[in-house]
Amino acid sequence: MEKIGWGRKPTLTTASDRLSSPSQQQEETREFFERFAQAWQAGARGTGEEGFNLVKHRNATVHLVRQQMTRVSRFLDIGCGSGELCLEMARAGVEAVGVDFSSQMIALCQEKQQALGESRVQFLCQSIFDFAGASESFDLIAALGLIEYLSWEELVRLLEMSRFWLREDGRLVIGSRNRLFNLVTFNDYTRGELEAGTVVELMLEAIALITARDQRKAMAALGQGKTALVHMESHPHTGIDVATRHQYTPRQLVHLLHHHGFQVEQLFGVHYHGVPPRFSQIAPQVQGMLANLMQDAAYDHHELIPFCSTFVLRARKTTG
C-alpha cells in the first residue's frame, strides 16, 4: 500500500502522447469484458435479480447534465460498454461516439445500432488512449464505470485528453466506486480501511458532505482536508475478475479534476444502500426496492453520497 498525492504534476502533457503497452490491470479488464459481454448487457437492461439497474441510473446523470447545458451537438462515451448511452443520446438528436476496447462489447453495440437504424452513432473498438479525437470536438464526455480499471497515470492521462477534446465550457461526467461507502459496509472493505488507518479521514469527509446545506457548501467542504490516502492495490472479490479495482472519494476526484483544468459543479449519488451488503445478498429484492425508491433523491441530495456505492461528478472545462 502507498499514499497517492493527488496534486502531483503529470508527466504526459500533450494530446499526441500515448501511454505505452497496456497494464496488467487493463489486460485483465479486457479479458473479463470479452468473456462476460452478454451478461453485462443483461445487467444494463435491468434483468438482474436485484431489480436495480446501475447502468441506467448512472447514464441518467449524463442526461441530467445534457439537459442543463445550452448546447450538446457531439458526445463521447469513454468505455461505452454495450452502447445504451450513445444510442440514447442519438435518439435525443446528439451525434455520439462510443469507444471501448472489448470487441465483444462493440459487436453488441453495432448489432443494436443496426437494429435501430441509428446513423448518428459511431462505435470504435480501441483503447481510449489510442483514440485520435480532434481538439475541442465534443461538448460532453462521459466516463462511467471506467476509472476503477485505470492506474493513477492512466487516470491523469484520461483527464488531460478529455480536456483537449472538450470544447470551451464543455462538461465531463465522471463516475467512481465510492470509497466513503466502505465506512458503512461493515465487511472486508471496512476492515481494510481500519488496517490502513484511513477511517478517521474518510469519516471527516463523510461528515463534511452530510452536514453541508447545499451543493455549493459541499464543494467548499470538499476543497479542504487531506486527499493523500493509503492506496490499496487489491480488494475483496466483487464478482469481477480484475485484481485491482480502484475506489476514490469525492474529495480526491474534486481535487484531481481541479488540478487538471476542471471545475466540479455537481455531485450525484448512485445506488443508495439502505441495508448492509450481506443482507443484500440474502434478500436482493429488498435492496433493489430501496435503491429504486431512493434514487431520485440521491441525484439531488449530496447528503446521501456516503451511503451510495457509486458517485458521479459533473465538471466544467475551465479556461487558462
KAGI-V390777 format. One record per residue. PHI is phi in whole degrees, -180 to 180 (* if undefined). NEAR is the number of other C-alpha atoms within 10 Angstrom. D_CENTER is the distance of its C-alpha to the mean C-alpha in whole Angstrom. Layout:
BEGIN
phi: <PHI & PHI>
near: <NEAR & NEAR>
d_center: <D_CENTER & D_CENTER>
END
This chain:
BEGIN
phi: <* & -140 & -93 & -102 & -94 & -75 & -97 & -66 & -73 & -74 & -95 & -104 & -128 & -122 & -69 & -83 & -65 & -132 & -68 & -74 & -63 & -60 & -74 & -60 & -59 & -66 & -66 & -62 & -64 & -60 & -61 & -62 & -73 & -66 & -79 & -119 & -60 & -65 & -65 & -65 & -64 & -60 & -65 & -64 & -86 & 78 & -100 & -76 & -65 & -67 & 88 & -108 & -95 & -62 & -62 & -59 & -76 & -66 & -61 & -61 & -64 & -68 & -66 & -61 & -65 & -57 & -68 & -82 & -88 & -77 & -149 & -137 & -107 & -133 & -133 & -121 & -110 & -91 & 76 & -74 & 60 & -90 & 90 & -58 & -65 & -62 & -68 & -66 & -63 & -62 & -65 & -88 & 91 & -103 & -74 & -124 & -127 & -116 & -122 & -151 & -90 & -93 & -65 & -67 & -64 & -65 & -62 & -63 & -57 & -70 & -61 & -68 & -61 & -65 & -63 & -86 & 64 & -94 & -95 & -91 & -123 & -124 & -109 & -123 & -96 & -168 & -67 & -63 & -77 & -108 & -74 & -98 & -75 & -80 & -61 & 52 & -106 & -131 & -87 & -144 & -128 & -119 & -139 & -118 & 64 & -122 & -70 & -65 & -99 & -109 & -71 & -59 & -63 & -68 & -65 & -59 & -64 & -60 & -66 & -60 & -66 & -62 & -64 & -63 & -78 & -78 & -71 & -55 & 70 & -73 & -122 & -112 & -110 & -131 & -119 & -148 & -62 & -94 & -70 & -62 & -62 & -60 & -66 & -116 & -81 & 52 & -139 & -64 & -66 & -65 & -60 & -61 & -68 & -63 & -66 & -81 & 73 & -104 & -61 & -63 & -64 & -64 & -64 & -63 & -67 & -62 & -63 & -60 & -69 & -67 & -91 & -69 & -73 & -150 & -63 & -62 & -69 & -65 & -62 & -62 & -66 & -72 & -72 & -115 & 96 & -78 & -117 & -88 & -105 & -57 & -104 & -95 & -78 & -137 & -137 & -57 & -65 & -120 & 98 & -111 & -82 & -128 & -61 & -114 & -125 & -72 & -127 & -135 & -98 & -54 & -60 & -60 & -73 & -60 & -66 & -63 & -63 & -61 & -66 & -115 & 91 & -128 & -115 & -74 & -110 & -155 & -116 & -125 & -91 & -135 & 72 & -65 & -116 & -96 & -136 & -63 & -54 & -62 & -69 & -61 & -70 & -77 & -133 & -61 & -66 & -69 & -61 & -61 & -62 & -65 & -64 & -66 & -62 & -92 & -65 & -59 & -68 & -65 & -61 & -102 & -121 & -63 & -62 & -88 & -57 & -61 & -102 & -108 & -74 & -138 & -135 & -130 & -116 & -102 & -125 & -100 & -67 & -98 & -90 & 90>
near: <10 & 11 & 11 & 14 & 14 & 19 & 15 & 10 & 11 & 13 & 9 & 16 & 12 & 11 & 19 & 12 & 12 & 15 & 12 & 7 & 8 & 13 & 14 & 12 & 17 & 18 & 14 & 18 & 22 & 19 & 15 & 15 & 20 & 16 & 13 & 13 & 20 & 15 & 13 & 17 & 19 & 13 & 19 & 20 & 16 & 16 & 13 & 16 & 11 & 18 & 17 & 25 & 19 & 19 & 20 & 15 & 19 & 24 & 18 & 15 & 25 & 25 & 16 & 12 & 18 & 21 & 11 & 10 & 14 & 6 & 12 & 20 & 16 & 21 & 25 & 28 & 22 & 24 & 23 & 27 & 28 & 27 & 27 & 20 & 24 & 29 & 25 & 15 & 23 & 20 & 15 & 13 & 13 & 19 & 20 & 25 & 23 & 27 & 23 & 23 & 24 & 24 & 16 & 19 & 27 & 24 & 17 & 17 & 25 & 18 & 14 & 16 & 20 & 11 & 8 & 11 & 10 & 14 & 12 & 17 & 25 & 17 & 20 & 20 & 18 & 16 & 16 & 19 & 17 & 12 & 15 & 11 & 17 & 11 & 14 & 15 & 17 & 26 & 21 & 27 & 24 & 26 & 20 & 26 & 20 & 20 & 22 & 19 & 22 & 20 & 17 & 15 & 12 & 18 & 16 & 23 & 24 & 19 & 19 & 19 & 24 & 26 & 25 & 19 & 22 & 25 & 17 & 16 & 16 & 23 & 30 & 28 & 24 & 24 & 27 & 23 & 23 & 22 & 22 & 27 & 24 & 22 & 21 & 17 & 18 & 13 & 14 & 13 & 17 & 19 & 15 & 16 & 20 & 13 & 10 & 15 & 13 & 17 & 18 & 12 & 16 & 23 & 14 & 13 & 23 & 23 & 14 & 20 & 26 & 17 & 13 & 17 & 13 & 14 & 17 & 12 & 14 & 21 & 21 & 12 & 17 & 23 & 16 & 12 & 13 & 16 & 25 & 15 & 20 & 15 & 16 & 16 & 12 & 12 & 15 & 12 & 12 & 9 & 6 & 13 & 13 & 21 & 17 & 22 & 23 & 21 & 21 & 20 & 23 & 28 & 22 & 22 & 20 & 23 & 20 & 20 & 24 & 17 & 17 & 18 & 17 & 23 & 19 & 21 & 14 & 19 & 26 & 23 & 29 & 32 & 26 & 25 & 23 & 18 & 17 & 13 & 16 & 12 & 12 & 16 & 12 & 10 & 14 & 19 & 16 & 16 & 24 & 22 & 14 & 17 & 24 & 20 & 13 & 17 & 20 & 13 & 16 & 23 & 23 & 15 & 18 & 22 & 24 & 23 & 28 & 28 & 24 & 25 & 20 & 27 & 32 & 28 & 24 & 22 & 24 & 23 & 22 & 16 & 8 & 4>
d_center: <23 & 23 & 22 & 19 & 20 & 17 & 20 & 21 & 22 & 21 & 23 & 22 & 23 & 23 & 22 & 24 & 23 & 22 & 21 & 23 & 23 & 20 & 19 & 20 & 17 & 16 & 19 & 18 & 15 & 17 & 20 & 18 & 17 & 20 & 22 & 20 & 19 & 21 & 20 & 16 & 18 & 20 & 17 & 15 & 18 & 19 & 21 & 21 & 23 & 21 & 21 & 17 & 15 & 11 & 11 & 13 & 12 & 8 & 10 & 13 & 11 & 11 & 15 & 15 & 14 & 16 & 19 & 19 & 20 & 23 & 23 & 20 & 22 & 20 & 16 & 14 & 11 & 10 & 10 & 12 & 13 & 16 & 15 & 15 & 13 & 16 & 19 & 18 & 18 & 21 & 23 & 22 & 24 & 21 & 21 & 18 & 17 & 15 & 15 & 14 & 17 & 18 & 21 & 21 & 18 & 19 & 23 & 21 & 20 & 23 & 25 & 23 & 24 & 27 & 28 & 27 & 29 & 26 & 27 & 24 & 21 & 21 & 20 & 20 & 20 & 19 & 17 & 15 & 17 & 20 & 19 & 22 & 20 & 23 & 23 & 22 & 21 & 18 & 18 & 14 & 12 & 8 & 5 & 3 & 4 & 6 & 6 & 8 & 10 & 11 & 14 & 14 & 16 & 14 & 11 & 14 & 15 & 12 & 12 & 16 & 16 & 14 & 16 & 19 & 18 & 18 & 21 & 22 & 20 & 17 & 14 & 11 & 8 & 5 & 2 & 4 & 7 & 10 & 13 & 15 & 15 & 17 & 20 & 20 & 20 & 23 & 23 & 22 & 19 & 21 & 24 & 22 & 21 & 25 & 26 & 24 & 25 & 22 & 23 & 25 & 22 & 19 & 22 & 23 & 19 & 19 & 22 & 22 & 19 & 21 & 24 & 23 & 25 & 22 & 19 & 21 & 23 & 19 & 18 & 22 & 21 & 18 & 20 & 22 & 22 & 21 & 18 & 20 & 19 & 21 & 18 & 18 & 18 & 19 & 18 & 20 & 19 & 17 & 18 & 16 & 18 & 16 & 18 & 16 & 12 & 11 & 10 & 10 & 12 & 11 & 14 & 13 & 11 & 13 & 16 & 14 & 13 & 17 & 18 & 17 & 18 & 16 & 16 & 14 & 16 & 14 & 12 & 11 & 11 & 10 & 13 & 15 & 18 & 21 & 23 & 22 & 20 & 24 & 25 & 22 & 24 & 27 & 26 & 23 & 25 & 25 & 21 & 20 & 23 & 22 & 18 & 19 & 22 & 20 & 17 & 18 & 19 & 16 & 15 & 17 & 18 & 16 & 19 & 17 & 14 & 16 & 16 & 13 & 11 & 8 & 7 & 6 & 8 & 11 & 12 & 16 & 17 & 20 & 24 & 26>
END
